[in-house]
Amino acid sequence: MVFSSPIFLFLFLPLLFAVHLAVPRRGRNAVLLAASVIFYAWGERLFFAVMLASILINWLFGLLIEARPTPATRRAAVVGAVVVNIGLLGFYKYAGFVVDNLNAVLAPLGVAPFVVDVPHLPLGISFFTFHALSYVVDIYRRDAEAQRNPIDFALYIAFFPQLVAGPIIRYHDIFRQLTERRFTLDLAASGVERFVAGLGKKAILANPLGEVADGIFGLPIDRLSPEVAWVGVVAYGLQIYLDFSAYSDMAIGLARMFGFNFLENFDYPYRARSVREFWRRWHISLSNFLRDYLYVPLGGNRVAEWRVWFNQIFVFFVCGLWHGANWTFVVWGLLHGFYLSLERTAFGRLLDRAPRVVQHAWVLLAVGVAWVFFRAADLGSALGYLGAMVGLGGRGGEEREVVERFVDPLVLVVAAIAVPAAAGLFTRVTADWRARAGQVRGEVHPPIETVRMAAEVPWVLGLRGVLMIAIALIAFARIAAGTYNPFIYFRF
C-alpha cells in the first residue's frame, strides 16, 4: 500500500484514525500493530512472514542480551543477533548479486555456473533490518531497556509510517514513546499539515520531474546531447530529493497523528556548501545510523589519518551496497566516500575559503555526477551517460526535439517551483508552527515550539490554511488522474 494511493488516503487512514481514537489507550498499540501488518501484507502477501520472523527473533535476542550477566556473554549474544540480521538481509537482498559475480569470475576458468533461485526481496527489508540492529545494539550498550511486551516491540519494527522506506528510527530515540506517549489534537493537526505538504511535494512536484528523468535516462546514448543529458540529471536530482523527502514528511506527519514524534530526516541538502554538510542534511537518519553503529566503532576520526580515510570510504561502501545489490550503488557510495576524504585534504581547506557560489557549485556537481550511477541500470550505462554530459554521446541537432518531448509547459512550471522548494526558500510558509518533533533522545513529550508567526505576520497562518487545502485538492486530482506514482526508495 502506498501513502499516495486512493485506498490509503480515503479508506485505510481515516478508518484507522477513527478506530485509534475510539479504543482505550492501552489497546492503541495493538490496533496500530494490526493495521501495520495489514498495510504491509497488502502488497507483500505471505512474505510479511519474513518481517514477523525478524520481529520474533530480535525480541528474543533483546531479552537474551539484557539477561546475560557478564560482558563476554552479552557480547556473544549481540554478535549472534547482528550475524542473524545481516544474514537475513544478505540472503534476500544479495544472494543473486553474489552468485552472478561469482559465475562471472569462474566462467573464464571453465567452471559450470551456479544456478540459484533468486528469492523475492521483501519490501522494506533494508529498513526493518536496520531497526532491528538498532534495537539489539542499544540494549547491549544499555542505551535502552529490552522491551518485554512483544506487541510494543513489534510496533517499533512494523509501525507502518516508517516500515517500507524509513526514516530509520533508532530504538533509543523512541522506546519511551511506545508506552508513554500522549495523543493531542495539536500534535495531530501538525501531523495532518505535514502529511499534506509531503503529499503535495510527491504528487505535484516529484512525479512530473520523475517522468522527465525516466524519459531522458531511457534514451539511447547516441541521442543524448550534453544539454539533454544535463536536463535529465537535474530532473533526477530534484525528483529523488522531493520524492524521498516527501515520503519522510508523510511518515513524520502520520506518526504525529498517532502521538509519535520522529526526528527529522532532511534539511534542504542542496543548500550544503560541502559534501560533509550535504550528508548532515541528506537522509539524516541513515547518516546518524552509519555514524553511531559503524563509523564510530571503527574508530571514527580518532585514529591515524589513513584510517580515517579508510573508515569513511568503507562506511560509504556499505551505504552504497545497502541501497541495492548493484555495482552502480557501490560506485555511488565510494564516490561519496572519496568526496569526504578529499575534503579532509588541502582541497577542503581551499573550499572552506572559496566564495559561497563556488562551494555550492562543487556540491551540486559532485552530487550530480554521483546521481548518474545511482540512477543508471548498470556501470556501462552510467559511463555512457557521463560521456554524453561532456559531449561524447549524442550526434547533436536533436536536443530541441527531445527536450520538447519531455519538457512541456507544465514541467517548466513544476521546475520553477521545485528549484526554490529544494533550496529552502519557502521555509517561512512551510515550517511547522503547531508542534515540532523532539530532538532529545527518548523524549516522550518534547516541548511544543510555537513559531511566532501569528503575532508577527497574522496573514501567514491564514495563507497556510488556504495553501494546504489547495495542495490537497491538486494532489488528489493528480493522483486520481495519473498512473505514474512510484516511490524511489521502495526498491531498497
C-alpha positions as CSV (number, residue, x, y, z in Angstrom):
1,M,0.0,0.0,0.0
2,V,1.3,3.4,-0.9
3,F,0.7,6.7,1.1
4,S,-0.3,8.4,-2.1
5,S,-2.8,5.8,-3.2
6,P,-6.6,6.4,-3.0
7,I,-7.1,3.2,-1.0
8,F,-4.8,4.5,1.7
9,L,-6.0,8.1,1.6
10,F,-9.7,7.6,1.6
11,L,-10.2,4.2,3.4
12,F,-7.2,2.9,5.4
13,L,-6.1,6.1,7.0
14,P,-9.4,7.7,8.1
15,L,-10.7,4.3,9.3
16,L,-7.6,3.6,11.3
17,F,-7.6,7.1,12.8
18,A,-11.2,6.7,13.9
19,V,-10.5,3.3,15.5
20,H,-7.4,4.6,17.2
21,L,-9.3,7.4,18.8
22,A,-12.2,5.0,19.9
23,V,-10.1,2.3,21.6
24,P,-8.8,2.7,25.2
25,R,-5.2,4.0,25.4
26,R,-3.9,0.5,26.5
27,G,-5.2,-1.0,23.3
28,R,-3.9,1.5,20.8
29,N,-0.5,-0.2,20.2
30,A,-2.4,-3.4,19.3
31,V,-4.6,-1.5,16.9
32,L,-1.6,0.2,15.2
33,L,0.3,-3.1,15.0
34,A,-2.7,-4.9,13.4
35,A,-3.1,-2.0,10.9
36,S,0.7,-2.1,10.2
37,V,0.6,-5.8,9.4
38,I,-2.4,-5.2,7.0
39,F,-0.6,-2.3,5.4
40,Y,2.5,-4.4,4.8
41,A,0.7,-7.6,3.8
42,W,-1.5,-5.7,1.3
43,G,1.3,-5.8,-1.2
44,E,3.6,-8.5,0.1
45,R,1.0,-11.1,0.9
46,L,2.7,-14.1,2.6
47,F,6.1,-12.5,2.5
48,F,5.1,-10.5,5.6
49,A,6.1,-13.7,7.4
50,V,9.8,-12.7,6.9
51,M,9.2,-9.5,8.8
52,L,7.3,-11.3,11.6
53,A,10.1,-13.8,11.9
54,S,12.6,-10.9,12.2
55,I,10.4,-9.4,14.9
56,L,10.2,-12.6,17.0
57,I,14.0,-13.4,16.7
58,N,15.1,-9.9,17.7
59,W,12.6,-9.7,20.5
60,L,14.1,-12.9,21.9
61,F,17.7,-11.6,21.3
62,G,16.9,-8.4,23.2
63,L,15.8,-10.3,26.2
64,L,18.8,-12.6,26.0
65,I,21.3,-9.7,25.7
66,E,19.8,-8.0,28.7
67,A,19.8,-11.1,30.8
68,R,23.4,-12.0,30.2
69,P,25.4,-11.3,33.4
70,T,28.9,-10.8,32.1
71,P,30.3,-8.6,29.3
72,A,31.6,-11.7,27.4
73,T,28.2,-13.4,27.3
74,R,26.5,-10.1,26.4
75,R,29.0,-9.6,23.6
76,A,28.4,-13.1,22.3
77,A,24.6,-12.6,22.3
78,V,24.8,-9.3,20.4
79,V,27.3,-10.7,17.9
80,G,24.8,-13.5,17.3
81,A,22.0,-11.1,16.8
82,V,24.0,-9.0,14.3
83,V,25.0,-12.1,12.4
84,V,21.4,-13.3,12.1
85,N,20.1,-9.9,11.0
86,I,22.9,-9.3,8.4
87,G,22.5,-12.9,7.3
88,L,18.8,-12.4,6.7
89,L,19.3,-9.2,4.8
90,G,22.2,-10.8,2.8
91,F,20.2,-13.9,1.8
92,Y,17.2,-12.0,0.4
93,K,19.0,-8.9,-1.0
94,Y,22.4,-10.1,-2.1
95,A,22.2,-13.8,-2.9
96,G,21.6,-13.3,-6.6
97,F,24.3,-10.5,-6.8
98,V,26.9,-12.7,-5.2
99,V,26.1,-15.7,-7.4
100,D,26.1,-13.6,-10.6
101,N,29.5,-12.1,-9.8
102,L,31.0,-15.4,-8.7
103,N,29.8,-17.0,-12.0
104,A,31.4,-14.1,-13.9
105,V,34.8,-14.8,-12.2
106,L,34.6,-18.6,-12.6
107,A,33.4,-18.6,-16.2
108,P,36.9,-18.0,-17.8
109,L,38.2,-20.9,-15.7
110,G,35.6,-23.3,-17.3
111,V,33.7,-23.8,-14.1
112,A,30.0,-24.5,-14.6
113,P,27.8,-21.6,-13.4
114,F,25.9,-21.9,-10.1
115,V,22.2,-21.8,-10.5
116,V,20.2,-20.2,-7.7
117,D,16.6,-19.3,-7.4
118,V,16.8,-15.7,-6.5
119,P,14.5,-15.1,-3.5
120,H,11.8,-12.5,-3.6
121,L,13.1,-9.3,-2.0
122,P,10.7,-8.4,0.9
123,L,9.6,-4.8,0.8
124,G,11.4,-2.6,3.2
125,I,13.8,-5.3,4.4
126,S,16.7,-2.9,4.5
127,F,14.8,-0.6,6.8
128,F,13.3,-3.1,9.2
129,T,16.7,-4.9,9.5
130,F,18.4,-1.6,10.5
131,H,15.6,-1.0,13.1
132,A,16.3,-4.5,14.5
133,L,20.0,-3.8,14.6
134,S,19.5,-0.6,16.4
135,Y,17.4,-2.4,19.0
136,V,19.9,-5.2,19.8
137,V,22.9,-2.8,19.9
138,D,21.1,-0.2,22.0
139,I,20.2,-3.0,24.5
140,Y,23.8,-4.2,24.5
141,R,25.1,-0.6,25.1
142,R,22.4,-0.1,27.8
143,D,21.1,3.0,26.0
144,A,17.6,1.5,26.4
145,E,15.9,-1.4,28.2
146,A,14.7,-4.5,26.4
147,Q,11.1,-4.5,25.5
148,R,9.2,-7.2,27.3
149,N,5.9,-6.7,25.7
150,P,6.0,-8.4,22.3
151,I,3.3,-6.2,20.9
152,D,5.1,-3.0,21.8
153,F,8.3,-4.3,20.3
154,A,6.6,-5.5,17.1
155,L,5.1,-2.0,16.7
156,Y,8.6,-0.5,16.9
157,I,9.7,-2.6,14.0
158,A,6.5,-2.7,11.9
159,F,4.9,0.7,12.5
160,F,3.6,1.5,9.0
161,P,4.7,5.1,8.6
162,Q,8.4,4.1,8.6
163,L,8.2,0.4,7.7
164,V,8.7,0.5,4.0
165,A,11.0,3.4,3.3
166,G,12.0,4.9,6.6
167,P,13.1,7.2,8.1
168,I,15.3,4.8,10.2
169,I,14.1,5.1,13.8
170,R,16.7,4.2,16.3
171,Y,15.3,2.4,19.3
172,H,16.8,4.7,21.9
173,D,15.1,7.6,20.3
174,I,11.6,6.2,20.6
175,F,11.4,3.4,23.2
176,R,9.6,5.6,25.8
177,Q,7.1,6.8,23.3
178,L,5.9,3.2,22.7
179,T,4.3,3.1,26.1
180,E,4.2,6.7,27.5
181,R,3.2,8.9,24.5
182,R,0.2,11.2,24.8
183,F,-2.1,11.9,21.9
184,T,-3.0,15.5,21.5
185,L,-5.1,17.3,18.9
186,D,-2.3,19.9,18.5
187,L,0.2,17.3,17.5
188,A,-2.3,15.5,15.3
189,A,-3.1,18.8,13.5
190,S,0.6,19.4,12.9
191,G,0.8,15.8,11.6
192,V,-2.1,16.4,9.1
193,E,-0.4,19.5,7.8
194,R,3.0,17.8,7.5
195,F,1.4,14.9,5.7
196,V,-0.5,17.1,3.2
197,A,2.7,19.1,2.5
198,G,4.5,15.8,1.8
199,L,1.7,14.5,-0.4
200,G,1.8,17.7,-2.5
201,K,5.6,17.5,-2.8
202,K,5.2,14.0,-4.1
203,A,2.2,14.3,-6.4
204,I,2.6,17.8,-7.7
205,L,6.4,18.2,-7.9
206,A,8.3,14.8,-7.8
207,N,6.1,12.8,-10.1
208,P,6.2,15.1,-13.2
209,L,10.0,15.5,-12.7
210,G,10.3,11.8,-12.4
211,E,8.6,11.3,-15.8
212,V,11.2,13.7,-17.4
213,A,14.1,11.9,-15.7
214,D,12.9,8.4,-16.7
215,G,12.3,9.5,-20.3
216,I,15.7,11.0,-20.7
217,F,17.6,8.3,-18.9
218,G,15.8,5.8,-21.1
219,L,17.0,7.3,-24.3
220,P,19.9,5.6,-26.3
221,I,23.2,7.2,-25.6
222,D,23.6,8.3,-29.2
223,R,20.6,10.6,-28.8
224,L,21.9,12.3,-25.7
225,S,23.4,15.7,-26.4
226,P,25.1,17.4,-23.4
227,E,22.1,19.7,-23.0
228,V,19.6,16.9,-22.8
229,A,21.8,14.8,-20.5
230,W,22.2,17.7,-18.1
231,V,18.4,18.2,-18.1
232,G,18.0,14.5,-17.1
233,V,20.5,14.8,-14.3
234,V,18.8,18.0,-12.9
235,A,15.4,16.4,-13.2
236,Y,16.5,13.3,-11.4
237,G,18.4,15.2,-8.7
238,L,15.2,17.2,-7.9
239,Q,13.0,14.1,-8.2
240,I,14.9,11.9,-5.8
241,Y,15.1,14.7,-3.2
242,L,11.5,15.7,-3.5
243,D,10.2,12.1,-3.7
244,F,12.2,10.8,-0.7
245,S,11.8,13.9,1.5
246,A,8.1,13.8,0.7
247,Y,7.9,10.2,2.0
248,S,9.7,11.3,5.1
249,D,7.3,14.3,5.5
250,M,4.3,11.9,5.2
251,A,5.9,9.4,7.6
252,I,6.6,12.1,10.2
253,G,3.1,13.5,9.8
254,L,1.4,10.2,10.1
255,A,3.4,9.4,13.2
256,R,2.3,12.6,14.8
257,M,-1.3,11.8,14.0
258,F,-1.0,8.8,16.3
259,G,1.0,10.5,19.0
260,F,4.6,9.7,18.0
261,N,7.5,12.2,17.4
262,F,10.0,11.1,14.7
263,L,13.3,13.0,14.2
264,E,13.8,15.0,11.0
265,N,15.2,13.2,8.0
266,F,16.1,16.1,5.6
267,D,17.3,19.6,6.0
268,Y,17.5,21.1,2.5
269,P,20.7,19.2,1.4
270,Y,21.1,21.1,-1.8
271,R,21.9,24.2,0.3
272,A,25.0,22.5,1.5
273,R,28.4,24.1,0.9
274,S,30.4,20.9,1.2
275,V,29.7,17.2,0.8
276,R,30.3,16.8,4.5
277,E,27.4,19.2,5.1
278,F,25.3,17.5,2.4
279,W,25.4,14.3,4.5
280,R,24.4,16.2,7.6
281,R,21.3,17.3,5.7
282,W,20.5,14.3,3.4
283,H,18.8,11.1,4.8
284,I,19.8,12.2,8.3
285,S,18.5,9.0,9.9
286,L,20.8,6.9,7.7
287,S,23.8,9.2,8.2
288,N,23.3,9.0,12.0
289,F,22.8,5.3,12.0
290,L,26.0,4.6,10.0
291,R,27.9,7.1,12.2
292,D,26.8,5.7,15.5
293,Y,26.8,2.0,14.7
294,L,29.6,1.7,12.2
295,Y,31.9,4.7,11.8
296,V,32.4,5.4,15.5
297,P,33.1,1.7,16.3
298,L,35.7,1.6,13.5
299,G,37.5,4.5,15.3
300,G,35.9,7.4,13.5
301,N,38.2,10.5,13.4
302,R,40.2,9.3,16.5
303,V,42.7,7.3,14.5
304,A,45.5,7.9,12.1
305,E,44.7,9.9,9.0
306,W,44.9,6.9,6.6
307,R,42.5,5.0,8.9
308,V,40.1,8.0,8.8
309,W,40.1,7.8,5.0
310,F,39.6,4.0,5.2
311,N,36.7,4.4,7.7
312,Q,34.9,7.0,5.5
313,I,35.3,5.0,2.3
314,F,34.3,1.7,3.9
315,V,31.2,3.3,5.6
316,F,30.1,4.7,2.2
317,F,30.8,1.4,0.5
318,V,28.4,-0.2,3.0
319,C,26.0,2.7,2.4
320,G,26.0,2.2,-1.3
321,L,25.6,-1.6,-1.0
322,W,22.8,-1.1,1.4
323,H,20.9,0.8,-1.2
324,G,21.0,-2.0,-3.7
325,A,22.8,-5.2,-5.0
326,N,24.3,-3.5,-8.0
327,W,27.8,-2.2,-8.7
328,T,26.3,1.2,-9.6
329,F,25.2,1.7,-6.0
330,V,28.7,0.6,-4.8
331,V,30.4,3.2,-7.1
332,W,27.9,5.8,-5.9
333,G,28.8,5.1,-2.3
334,L,32.6,5.0,-3.0
335,L,32.3,8.4,-4.8
336,H,30.8,10.0,-1.7
337,G,33.4,8.4,0.5
338,F,36.1,9.8,-1.8
339,Y,34.5,13.2,-1.8
340,L,34.5,13.3,2.1
341,S,38.1,12.1,2.2
342,L,39.1,14.7,-0.4
343,E,37.6,17.4,1.7
344,R,39.9,16.5,4.5
345,T,42.9,17.5,2.3
346,A,44.2,20.8,1.2
347,F,41.3,20.8,-1.3
348,G,38.8,21.0,1.7
349,R,40.8,23.9,3.2
350,L,40.7,25.8,-0.1
351,L,36.9,25.0,-0.4
352,D,36.3,26.5,3.0
353,R,37.9,29.8,1.9
354,A,36.2,29.8,-1.5
355,P,33.2,32.1,-2.3
356,R,29.9,30.6,-1.5
357,V,28.9,30.2,-5.1
358,V,32.0,28.0,-5.7
359,Q,31.1,25.9,-2.7
360,H,27.6,25.3,-3.9
361,A,28.8,24.6,-7.4
362,W,31.2,21.9,-6.1
363,V,28.4,20.2,-4.1
364,L,25.9,20.2,-7.0
365,L,28.5,19.0,-9.5
366,A,29.8,16.2,-7.2
367,V,26.4,15.0,-6.1
368,G,25.0,15.3,-9.7
369,V,27.8,13.1,-11.1
370,A,27.2,10.5,-8.3
371,W,23.4,10.5,-9.1
372,V,24.1,9.2,-12.6
373,F,25.5,6.0,-11.1
374,F,22.6,5.8,-8.6
375,R,20.0,6.1,-11.4
376,A,21.7,4.1,-14.2
377,A,20.8,0.4,-14.8
378,D,24.5,-0.7,-14.9
379,L,28.0,0.7,-15.0
380,G,28.2,0.8,-18.8
381,S,25.0,2.9,-19.0
382,A,26.3,5.3,-16.3
383,L,29.7,5.8,-18.0
384,G,27.9,6.3,-21.3
385,Y,25.6,8.9,-19.7
386,L,28.5,10.7,-18.1
387,G,30.2,10.8,-21.5
388,A,27.1,12.3,-23.0
389,M,27.2,15.1,-20.4
390,V,30.6,16.2,-21.7
391,G,29.7,15.9,-25.4
392,L,30.7,12.3,-26.1
393,G,27.2,10.9,-26.7
394,G,24.7,12.5,-29.0
395,R,25.1,13.3,-32.7
396,G,23.7,16.8,-31.9
397,G,20.8,18.6,-33.5
398,E,18.1,16.6,-31.8
399,E,18.2,18.3,-28.4
400,R,15.3,20.6,-29.3
401,E,13.1,17.6,-30.3
402,V,14.0,15.6,-27.2
403,V,13.5,18.4,-24.8
404,E,10.2,19.4,-26.3
405,R,9.1,15.8,-26.0
406,F,9.7,15.6,-22.2
407,V,9.7,19.3,-21.0
408,D,6.2,20.7,-21.6
409,P,4.9,24.0,-20.1
410,L,3.6,22.1,-17.0
411,V,7.0,20.7,-16.3
412,L,8.5,24.2,-16.6
413,V,6.1,25.5,-14.0
414,V,6.8,22.5,-11.7
415,A,10.6,23.1,-12.1
416,A,10.1,26.8,-11.3
417,I,8.5,25.8,-8.0
418,A,10.7,22.7,-7.3
419,V,14.1,24.5,-7.5
420,P,13.3,27.2,-4.8
421,A,11.5,24.5,-2.8
422,A,14.6,22.3,-2.8
423,A,16.7,25.4,-1.9
424,G,14.5,26.0,1.2
425,L,13.1,29.4,0.0
426,F,9.6,28.6,1.2
427,T,10.5,27.7,4.8
428,R,8.6,30.7,6.2
429,V,5.4,29.3,4.9
430,T,6.1,25.6,5.3
431,A,7.9,25.4,8.7
432,D,6.0,23.6,11.5
433,W,4.0,26.1,13.5
434,R,1.9,23.9,15.8
435,A,4.5,21.4,17.1
436,R,7.9,20.2,16.2
437,A,9.3,16.7,16.8
438,G,11.5,16.4,19.8
439,Q,15.2,16.2,19.1
440,V,16.1,14.8,22.6
441,R,16.9,11.1,22.8
442,G,14.0,9.1,24.0
443,E,11.9,12.1,24.9
444,V,8.2,11.3,25.3
445,H,6.6,14.7,25.3
446,P,9.0,17.1,23.6
447,P,8.3,20.8,24.3
448,I,5.9,22.4,22.0
449,E,7.6,25.1,20.0
450,T,5.2,27.7,18.5
451,V,6.6,29.7,15.7
452,R,5.7,33.4,16.4
453,M,4.0,33.9,13.0
454,A,0.6,34.6,14.4
455,A,1.8,37.7,16.2
456,E,4.4,38.8,13.7
457,V,2.6,38.1,10.4
458,P,-1.1,37.3,11.1
459,W,-1.9,36.7,7.4
460,V,0.7,33.9,7.1
461,L,-1.3,31.4,9.1
462,G,-4.4,32.1,7.0
463,L,-2.3,31.7,3.9
464,R,-1.0,28.4,5.2
465,G,-4.5,27.1,5.7
466,V,-5.6,28.1,2.1
467,L,-2.3,26.7,0.8
468,M,-2.7,23.3,2.4
469,I,-6.3,23.0,1.1
470,A,-5.2,23.9,-2.4
471,I,-2.2,21.5,-2.2
472,A,-4.5,18.6,-1.0
473,L,-7.1,19.3,-3.8
474,I,-4.4,19.4,-6.5
475,A,-2.6,16.4,-5.2
476,F,-5.9,14.4,-5.0
477,A,-6.7,15.4,-8.6
478,R,-3.3,14.3,-9.9
479,I,-3.4,11.0,-8.0
480,A,-6.9,10.3,-9.4
481,A,-5.9,11.2,-13.0
482,G,-2.3,9.8,-13.1
483,T,-0.7,6.4,-13.3
484,Y,2.9,7.4,-12.6
485,N,3.2,7.2,-8.8
486,P,6.3,5.3,-7.6
487,F,8.3,5.9,-4.5
488,I,12.0,5.6,-5.4
489,Y,13.1,4.3,-2.0
490,F,10.5,1.4,-2.1
491,R,13.1,-0.7,-4.1
492,F,15.6,-0.6,-1.2
